[in-house]
């Protein structure tokens, strides 16, 4: 039975040890919840101050004040195996780990980034709805965005390539690149076995444009900041394979080296224009710690 259907209440009491605002106090007590989730406890009248229900997030606490929180589904809510990096009333952004499917496929229907996120959020608020906006490869880590609004989801999916203004990746490739800044352009085609490759004969493939900047290098590998103009399937992997510098750990393209026991590709930046308000939404997921083991002195790309 799902967490939402069980709807089991859990009540916890906390005592303030020093003066502070109620919202900040709750955030310290629930470090695994986002700020938005903590605010929802207040808005749903699940918080009492000295025995009286309150929705005032800025209520001042003094030493000795008693705060009581009643949550639903909390006893069965399992911690997520990844971090929620952003959440508001319309969007949820997670930092998906490598090896986890974005959404279900023919082989796996339950253990996916979408299902885990939806189940967790629904355990906190039974009215939560979540919709798939896009997806990233199973072996690629990084930003994955979901929407809480079906109209926003539909508009984004229909006009995704027109609305997206930036897609940034960290990539670790085999070897050292002669040019430290360059643009790769190619036509990509897909075989009947779903392998995407660069079509040098120009027989109707889809154009792919990829920019890169070398952030760090050693005797064996190069760390790249990659941005793509076109969102083709396996674009980065196929182009760098054709370029002679495979992404490390890329079994699909027969990379020779796998020092991190994972694909060396991480989606760190995603920006798009809100389909209705026109506001630019920016999301960011920091460089994985494992990447830094190969390039310990490299700093993350700047947020723009």
C-alpha positions, 0 to 999 in steps of 0.5 A, a space after each residue: 500500500 502506498 504511503 499516501 493511502 496509509 496517511 498515518 499521523 506522527 506527532 513530535 515535540 520540540 523545545 526551543 533552546 534559544 531565541 529564533 523564528 519558528 520557521 528557522 527552528 523547524 528547518 533545524 529540526 527537519 534538515 532533510 526537508 526542503 524549506 518549501 516542505 517545512 513551510 507547508 507544515 505551517 500552512 496546513 496547520 500541522 504546527 502548534 506553539 505552546 499548545 496552540 496551532 499556528 501558521 505564522 512562520 515568523 512567530 518568535 520563539 524564546 528559550 523553553 517554548 514547546 513546538 509540536 508537529 503532526 505529520 502524515 505518512 512520516 513514519 513510513 517516508 523513506 529518505 531519498 537516495 539523492 538530493 532535492 536541489 530546488 522546489 516551489 509550487 510548480 517545479 521540483 529539481 533533483 540531483 539524480 545519481 548515475 545508474 538510476 532511471 529517470 522514468 520507468 521502462 520495459 524492465 523497471 517500473 518502480 525504482 525510478 527517479 520519478 517514482 521515488 520523488 513522487 512517493 516521498 513528496 506525497 508522503 509529506 502532502 497527500 495532495 501532491 501531483 508530479 509530472 515528467 518534463 524531460 529525462 536524462 540517461 540512466 548512467 548520466 547524473 545531475 539535474 532532472 526537473 519535474 512539474 507539479 502543474 500538468 499545463 506547465 508540463 504540457 507546454 514545456 514538453 511541446 516547446 522544450 527546444 524553443 524554451 530551453 536557454 542553457 544545458 550544461 554538463 561536466 564531462 570527463 573524457 579520455 586523453 588530452 584535447 589539442 584545442 581547449 575551447 571548441 565547437 563540435 558539429 555533426 549529423 547524428 543518426 540512430 541504428 535499429 539497435 538504438 545506437 546513436 552515431 555521427 553520420 559522416 555521409 550526411 544521409 539525413 541525420 539530425 544536426 548536433 552542436 556541442 561546445 566545450 571548454 577544458 576545465 582541467 587535465 592530467 596525463 590520462 583524462 580531461 575535465 570539460 565544461 560542455 554546453 549543447 545547443 541541440 538536445 539530441 539523444 546521446 549527443 555528447 557521448 556520440 560526438 566525443 566518441 567520434 572525436 576520439 575522446 570517449 566519456 570515461 566509463 561509457 560501455 555503450 561506446 566502448 570507452 577504454 577506461 572506467 576509473 570512477 566505475 560510472 559514466 563520466 557525465 553530469 548535467 549540472 545546469 539547466 535554464 529555460 523560459 517559463 512557458 506562461 510567465 516568460 520568467 527564466 528558471 535556473 537550476 544547478 547541481 554541483 560537480 560530483 565529489 567523485 569527479 574531483 578525485 581525478 581533478 582535486 583542484 578544479 572548481 565548479 563552473 560559475 552559476 550564470 
